[in-house]
Amino acid sequence: MVKFNKFSHKANIDCDEISADLAGSDWQQLLVDYQNKPIDETVKNIMEKFVVKENVEFDQICIILKHYLLLNKETTQTLPYLDHFLTFNEQFYINLVVERFMNLGESPNSQWMITEILKLVSSVCSEEQAGYLIKSNSFSKFLLSSIFDQSILVKIKSSNENFSVTEAGILSNLFNTISNLCEIKSGLTNFVTQEHLDWLAEALMGINRSYSELIESIARIFHIISNNENLNSILSKLFVEKVFFQNAFNQLSSDGISEDQYVHLNSKLLLIGSLANITILSKNDPSTKTNFLLDLLKNYGSLISLALDYNLNENLNIATQNLLRSKESDTLNETKGVIKSLEKSSESKIFALDALSNILGCFFKDRCQDDEDYESWDDCSDDEMDENNNVNQMDIEIDRNQANCQHLNELKSIIIQLKMMNLLVKTISKDDENVLQDTDRIEHIYKSVKLIRYEALKTYVLLIDTLYLNKESDGLNLDSSMDTENLFVLLELLAKKSVQDLESLFCNDLKQKDETIIKFIEVIYNLFVYFNESKQIVLSYEQKLNIASLIKDILIKFKVEIIELCVRLGKILTMIAIKERDTNLLNGKELIQICATLIVELATGSFDLTDRSHIETLRFNAEMMDMIIDLFGEDNLFELEQNLNLIEKIKYFSENFYSQYKKIGKKQKIEKDHSVIIKTVKDNFKSFVEYKIKNLK
């Protein structure tokens, strides 16, 4: 599950936004006064003004408090004012906030300001800080009693005259506060009871559809608690047996028939994700789960496609340019409206990706479980089971494989119909390659874009893994052009994107960059092996030329910095060249030469690495030398060998490899993963070199 609160709900309040109209005429002086004081004194002074009962500038004090809670140290991302606010004297200040809310009486606007503070605190606090917040008994009791009350439910279901927009805003903020805290500490969802679920369901079904923020905040609560296994049984009964999902979905549509799919899109996506989670965690057998999820994707997957199809980057460019041009002329509300729209669109994509990846994850998990079951059965000795049992187990295995294959074909049909692959590629690659202009006001949305691309890439790779890289793949109905396109998408991503863009796409932590790229290249390798060995799809000569060209571009970009990337790509080149050598020698010389040249260059590069004393480098040498043996082991590439000056090169490889092997072997223990290839090359490469020299004469 993607953590939503950390990317799109982090409010930004800077000095430009705290205008005299918002914070009062003396706000600048207040900020100056507080600026030079210690943190504890600043918070104390603000809170003293906050609790004054007849404070005419209460809203302004709330804005200033939010400003300070968000201030961080220049050298770190910590929020020292927030930390003091939550930890001082056993949550003294948060208790004051609750007390102030309760004493405001009929002042909904001021109460709304307080819930804005609570939502802000819950959206930016760390897990440790969330723990401090929850320690306050006053806060916890207030949070639940202020929502799950029968009188409030009656108001929600009443006409607009009895339930104001401000009251809806207060409830939305409180729901989002609960959601934020539950995302940080998942165990908090254990507070939910049958009564809470019934209250939420009745509220969602009875609320006026114009209160979209409140509807979404309730849907978000459902989505979060749907991940709680302890609540699965009662959630399943509510969503499925009591038909809450279908009824709520119809209620959220413009007229009950979903004519306008954009109406309450985020709330609908959250409900789809909730039902997917409930199904995945249920105790139903895998086949029942799979059929249910397929129906869910078939009936409601168009909403996922709708969210992914929105051109966020293009609209973000336009919005950014408008903001930069119109700082003076536009009102603050117009600016906030643009930002809010972008936030909602980015959230839609995240909700859609979350639902899709969870559904695909169920297919992948069941497949892995089938593999484990198959292996454990296969490992049994013949004397542990009688012949009849063997036959029965085989029949069960065949039936299960046929069912899995049928499910995969149905999944693939739905994915094609919804154009999911294309939409994911569009999301990964950016909709608009123009350089996006960043501003403080939409910094959090830019972070959203980065997260969206990362999640889209993970989902795309998971989809490939589910559809192709499993033991039932041979039974899939494949389409040559559509299926092989996926291989080129992944290769082109590595070949065409800049290293900086790839680093941004693959992970937030650059320390994990190499590890992430290795996992990514492993998927490319496995996908190529699948197509290379497929009986249904044959890669054309032009496609192989394109693959070799893309690999060349990738290697130029990464050089030999990531060993596993070089090894995997080298093996792809070797497989291409060997197949052309064995089946298309006369017409495939150009392709063989391209592949062979790159392989020899990779081998040379492996011996140019500065860290020659490391066992991993020796393994890299061995992998490349083994590929050279495989490719040039036959005697039908004599002209190419001469063009590459192969004899001199393999003599150089041999001399350096055996020299390093002796040095490293005495100092380091060769791990089992490396020992096979290293030993194979040690035993064979000298003979290979001698054979080639002898043949030359």
N, C-alpha and C positions, 0 to 999 in steps of 0.2 A: 504494500500500500504506500502510495506517495504521500509524503508529509506536506499538506497544503499550506499550513499557516506560516511556514518559514520562507515562502517565496513571493506570495502576492498580497499578503495582508499586513506587511510591515509598513506601518504608516510613516510617512516622511513629513516632519514639521520642521521647517527651517525658518530662518529669520525673515525671509521674503514673505512667508505665508502668515507670520504673526503680525498682521497689520494693526494699525491703531483702531480700525473698525472692529476687529475681532477681539483684541486683547485690551482695549482701553487705551486712553491717551498716555498713561504712565507706564506702559509695558516696557518700553525701552529702558527707562530708568530702573525698573524692577530687575530686568535682566542684568544691567550693569551692576546693580547692588549685589545680586546673588553671585555674579561671575567671580568675584574676588574673595568669596567666603569659602570656608571648608564645606565639603559635601554635606556633612551632618547638619550644619547650621543652616545651609540653604534649604534643605528639605524641611527642617523644623519651621523656618520662617514661612515657607509656602503653605505648609499644613496648618499653621496658626491662622492664616488668612482664609484657608479652605473651610475651616469649621465655624467661622463667624456666622451666626444665624441670619443676620439681616444684611449680609454682604451683597451690595448691589452689583458688584463686579464678579459674582461667583463664576459665571461662565468663562470670564477672562482668566481667572485664577486656574481653572481646570485646564485651559489651553497652555498656560505657562508650566503647569505641573507635567503635562504630557511632553512638552518640549524638553524638560530636564530629565525625565525618565528615559528619553531616547538618546541623551548625550553620551557619547562613548569616548574613551581615551584615544588619543591620536595614534598611539603605538599598538593598541590592541582593539579587539571588537567587543570588549566587556562594557557593560553599562553600570558604572559605579553608583549613580544616583538611584537607579532601579534596585540594585542590590541592597543598598542601605534602606530604601523604602520598604523592602520586603522582609528584611532581617532584624530591623531595629526593635529591641525590647519585646520579643515574642510577638511579632507582627502587629505592633501597636498602630502603625499608620494605616495598614489595610483594614484594621478593625474600625479606625476612625472614618474611613471612606464608607464602610457599610453602615455605620451609625448615622453618618450624614445623609445617606440615601434614605434611610428609614424615617428620618426626622424632617424631610423636605415636604411631606404631606402632598398637597395638590400642586406640585410644581414639576410637571412632566418634562419640561425642557431641561431643567437642572438635573433631574434624575437621568435623563438621556445622556447628558454630559458625563455623569459619573460612570454610566455603563460603557461609554466610549473609552474611559480610562481603563476600566477592567478588561475590556476586549484588547486594548493596546498592550497592556501588561502581559496578558496570557499569550499574545501572538509573538512577543519578542523575548520572553523569558527562557532561560535554559531549563534543563530538567531539574537541576538542583534548586533553582529559583522557584520553579513550579511547586516543588516540595514544600518550600517555605510558605507559599501562598495557600496551599491546601491545609497546612498545619493550623491555620486560623479557623477555629470552630465557628466563629461568627460568620466568616466568609462562606464556608461550606453550607451552613444552614440557610443563610440568606439566599445563596444561589439557587438552591432547590425550592425553597419556600416561595421565592419570588416568581417561580415559573409554574411548577406543577400544583396549581391550585384550581379548584373547581370553578370559582368565581371568575378567574381569568379565562378559563375555557369557555364559559358562557359568553364573556365579552367578545372573544375571538370569533365565535359563531354568530354573533349578533350583527346588526346592520352597522354601517360605517359611522352612524351617529353615536353609537355607544363605544366604539373602539377607534381611537384616533391614530393618525399616521405616526405621531410621536410615541404612543404606547406600543405600536408595532415595532418601532425602531428600538425601544428599550428591550423588548423581548428578543428581538433579533440579536442584539449585542450580547445578551445574557446566554442565549443558545450558543453563539459563536465562542463565547468565553469558555463554556463547558467543552465544546468541540476541540478548541485549541489545547486545553489542558489534557484532555483524553488522548490527543495525538502525541503529546509529549510523554505522558505516562499512561500506557494502554490499560493498565490494571484498574484505572479509575472507572472504566465502563461497568465494573462489577456493582456499582450503585444502582444500576437499572433494574427495575422490577416489572412484573406484568402490568401493574397499575400505570407506571411511567409510559410503557409502550402503548397501552390503550389510550392514554391522554394524548400522546403525540399523534397517533393515528386519527383520533377524533378531531384534533386541531387541524391537521393537514386536510382532512376531508371537508371541514366546515368553514375554513378560512376564505375570505374574499380574495379572488385571484389577483386583485390589484396589489396586494401586499407581497410582492415578489421576493423581497429580501427576507422577510419572515418565513416564507415558504421554503426558500433555499436553506435557511439556517436549520429548519426542522429536518429537511431531507438530509442535510449534512450529518445531523445527529444519528439518523438511521444508518447512514453509510458507515459511520465510525463503529457503532455498536454491532453492526453486522459481522465484524471481525472477531467478536467474542464467542468462542465455542460454547461457553456455558449458557449463552442465551439462544443458541441455534434452534433448539426445539420450539420455543415459544415464538421466535421470529418466523420460523418456517410456517407455523400454524397461522400466524397473522398474515404474512405475505401471500401464501399460496392457498391454504384451506379457506381462509376468510376472504380471499380475493382482494386483499388490500392493495396489492401492487397494481393490478389492472384498474381497480376503481380510482386509485389515486392518480394513475397515469391519465385516465380519461378526464378526471377533474382538472388536471393541470393543462389540458389541451384547450385550445381556444373555444371549441364548442363541443368537446367530448369526443371529437372524431379525429383530432390531431391534424387539422388542415394546415395550420401554421406551426411547423416544427420548431421554429425559433422561440415560441412562447414557452417560458420557464425551462429553457434548454438545460441549464445547469442542474436544476432540481430533478429533471427527468433522467439525466445522466447519472446523478447520484443514486437514484432509485434503481436504475439498471445495475449499477455497480453493487448496490446492497443485495439485490436478489442473486446476483452472480456469487457474491461472497457467501450468502446463506446456503446456496446450492453446493458450493465447493466444500463447505465445512460440514455438510449434512452426513448422516450415517448411511445414506442410500448407496446401492452398489454402483460401481464405476459406470456401467452401461446406462443406468437410469440418469445419473448425473450428466453424462455426456449428451444424451438425447435432449435433456432439459436445457442445457447450455446452448446447444445448436439451435433449438427453437427460439431461445432468447435472442441470440445473435441474428437469426433470420428475421424475426419480427421487429426488433428494435435496433438492429445494427446500423440502419440508415441515419440514426441520430449521431452515432459515433462518427460516421463518415461526414456528416454535416459539420460537426465540430472541427474535425481535422482539415476540412476543405477551406475553412476561413483563412484568408490571406493575412495573417497577423503581422508579418514583417512589413508588407506593403503599407498597411494601415498605420503601423507604428511609425514608419517613415513620414507619412503625411501628417500624423498627429504631432510628431516631434517638430517638424518644420513649422507647423501652425503655432505651436507653443513658443518657439523661438522668435517668430515674427510678431506675435501678438501679446507679448508680456504686458505692454502698457495699455493696450486697447481692450483686451478681453477681461471680463469679470472673473473673479476667482471661481465662481460657480460653474462657468462655462469650461474653464480649465479642468476643474474636478470632474465634470461630466465626461470629457474626453478620456481622462485617466481611468475613470470608472469603467467605461466601455471597453478599454483595452484590458483592464484587469479581468473583466468577465469573460472576454474572449480567450485569454490565456488560461483561465481556470477551466473553461469548457474543454480545451484541448487536453489538459491534465486529467480531468475526470474521464474523458473518453479513452485516453491511453491506459488509465488505471483499470477501467472495466475490461478493455480488450486484452490487456496483458494478463489479467487474472483468469479470464476465460481460457486463453491459450495455455497458461501455466497449468491448468487442470489437465488438459490433453497431454502436455509434456510429462507431468507428474505420473499420470496413469500409465503412460508408455514406459517410463523408467521402472515403475513398479512391476509391469509385465515382464520387462527384461530381467529383473531380479528374480521373479518367480520362475522364469524359464531356466535361468542359470542354476538356481538351487535344485530344481527337479533334475536337470541334466547331470548335476554333480553326483547324484545318488548312484550307488553301485547296483548292478543287476540283481544281486542276491537280496536287496532290501525291499524289493517289490515284485509281485508276481506278474506273469505275462499279461493277464487280463487287466490289471491295474495300469500297466504300461499303455495298453491300447486305449483305455478310457482317458488317461491323462493326455495322450496325443490327440484324441478327438476333441477334448476340451480346449487344448491349445490351438488346434486348427480353427474351431468355431470362434474362439476369442480373437484370433488374428484376422479372420474374415470380418468380424464385427468392427474391429479397430480400423481396418482398411476402409470399410464402408463409411465410418464416421469421418475419417480423414478426407475422403473424397467429397463428402457432403460439406465439410468445413471449407475445403478448397473452393467448392462451387459458390459458397456464400461470400468468401473473401473476394473472388473474382467479380461477382455480381455487384458488390459494394465498392469495388475498386480500392480496397484497403491497401494493397501493396503500393499502388501509385501514390496514394495519399500519404502513406508513411514516408516514402521516398521524398515527396515534396516537402514534408515537414522536416526531415533530416537535412535536406540540402539547402534549406532556406527558400522562402517564396520569392524573395527579392534580394539580389546580391549587392544592392547599393549599400554603402557604408552607413549604418544607422547612427544618427547623431544622438549622443547620450546627454541627458540632463539629470540633475538631482531629482527632479520631480517624478521621473519615470525610471529611475535606476532599478527599482524592484521589478519592473516589467521586463527589463532587459535580462535580469536574472531568471525570470520565468521562461523567456525564449530559450535560454541556454539549457534549462532543465527540461523543457518540452522536447528539444532536439535530442537530448540524451535519452529520455524515456522512449521517444519514437524509435531511435536506433536499437535500443534493447528489445522493444516489441517486434521490430522488423526481424532481428536476428532470431528471436524466439519463434516467430512464425515460420521462418525457414527451417529451423531445427525441428519444429513440429511436423511440417509437411513433408520434408525430404529426408532428414537424417535420422531415420529409424528403420527398424527391420521390416516394417510393413510397406516401405516405399515402393517396392517393385510392383505392388498391386494398385498403385495410384494411377488414375487417368491423367496423363501428362499432356501438356500442350507445349510443343517445342519452343516456339518463339517466346511465349509468356514465361515459361519456367527458366530458360537459360538467361533471360533478361535479369533475373535476380542476381546471378553470379556477376554480371557486368556492373550492376548497380554498386555492389560492394567493392569491386575492384576500382571502379571509377571514383568512388568516394575517397579511397586511399591515394589514388593517382592524381586527382584533379584538385583536391582541397589543399590549402596551405597547411604547413605543420602547425601553425598557430591556431588555425580554425579547427584542425583535428584535435588538438589538445583541449580546446574549448568544448568540442563535441563529445569526446570520449569520457572525460571525467572532470570533476571539480578539483580533485587533488592531483597536481602534476606528478607527484611521486608515484602515482598509480598508472601513469600514462603507458609505460612500456607493458605492464601487465595487462591492461585493457586492450591494447593493440594486438598483443599476442593472442588473447581470446578471440578477438575479431578475425585475425588472420587464420585462426584454426577453423572457424566457420567457413571462411572462403575456401580453405584447403579441402575440408570435408565435402563441401558442395561441389567442388570441381571433381573430386574422386567419384561422387555420386553420378554426375553427368558423364564422366569419362567411362564408367563401367555400365551405364544404363543401356538396356536393350531397346528401350523405346525412343530415346533421344540420342542423336549422333551430332556432336559438335562439328560444324562445317569448318573447312580450311580457313575461311575468312574470319570466323569467330576465334579460332585458335591464334591466328595472326594478331587479332585485336587483344586477346588475353596476354600474349607475349609482349605486345607494345605497352599495355597498361602496367605489367609487371616491371618492365624496364623503367617506366616513369616513377614507379614506387621506389625502386631500388636507387634511382638517382637521388630521390628525395631523402630517403632514410640511410642510404649507403649501407654499411655493415654494423651500424650502431646497435640494432636489435637482432640478436643472433637467431632467435626462433622465427622471426619474420623472414629472414634470409633463407633459413632451412626449408620452411614450408613453401615459399615461392620457388626456391630451387627445385624442390620435388615436383611441383606443378610443371615447371619447364622441362624437367627430365621426362615426365610421363608423356607430355606432348611430343617431344623429340623422338622418344622411343617408338611411339605409335606411328609416327610419320616414317621413321626409319624402316619399320617392319612392314608397313602396308602401303606407303606412298613415296618410296625413296626417289623415284625419278622426278615427280612433280612437287615434292615437298622440300626440296633442298633449301629454299629461302627460309622457310620456317625452322628447319633443323639448324641452320646456321645461326639464326637469331637466338634460339634457345641455347645452343651449345656455347656461343660466345658469352652470353650472360652467365652461364654456369661456371665457365672457366674464370671469368672475371670475379665472380663471387668467391671461388676457391682462392684466387690470388689475394683478394681482399681479406680473406680469413687469416692468411699468413702475414698480412701487414698490420694486424692489430698489435697495439703496444703491449697489452697484457698477455704476453706469450707464456707466462708461467702458470696461468690459470687452467684448471681442468676443463672448464666450460669452453675455453678457446680451442683446446685440443679436440673436444667433441665436435665443435664447429668444423675444424679442419677435416675430421674423419667423415662427417656427413657429406661435405662437398666432394671429397675424394671418392667416396662410395658412389655418388651420382656419376662421376666421371667414369668409373669402372662400368657402371650399368649402361651408360650411353655409348662408350667407345669400346666395349668388350667385343663387339662384332668387328669384322674386318671390311666393312663396306662404306666407311666414311674416311677413306685415305686422303682424298683431296681436302676435306675439311680439316683433318688433323694437321696437314701441312700448312694450311692458311692460318691456323691458330698457333703454329709452332708448338704443338702439343707435347712432343717428346721432351723438349727442354723444360717445359712447364711442369710436367709430371715428375721429372727427375728432381726439380727444385722442391716440389711438394713432398716427395718421398724423403729426401735428405733432411728437410726441416722437421717433418712429422716424427720420424724415428729418433731424431736428436732430442726433440722436446719430450717424446714419450719416455725416454730413458731418464731424463731429468725429473719430470713430474712424477713418474712411477715410484721413484725412490722417496719422494717427499710427501706425496698425497695419496690417499686411498681413493681409488676410482669407484664411484657409486654404481650400483647395479644398472640404473637407468642409462648411464653413459658407457658402461663397460662393454656392452654387446657390440655397438657400432665401432667403438675404438678397437676392440679386439679383432673384429671382422676386417677392418682396414689394415691393422698391424699384420694380420696373417696373409692378406691377399695383395696388398698394393705393390710390394716389391716384385712379386711374380708378374703382376700386370705390367709394370714398367719394363721388366726384362723381356717379356713377350713382345711388347710394342717395339722395343729396340731391335730385337731379333728379326721381327717382321719387316722392319724398315730396310734391313740389309738384304 
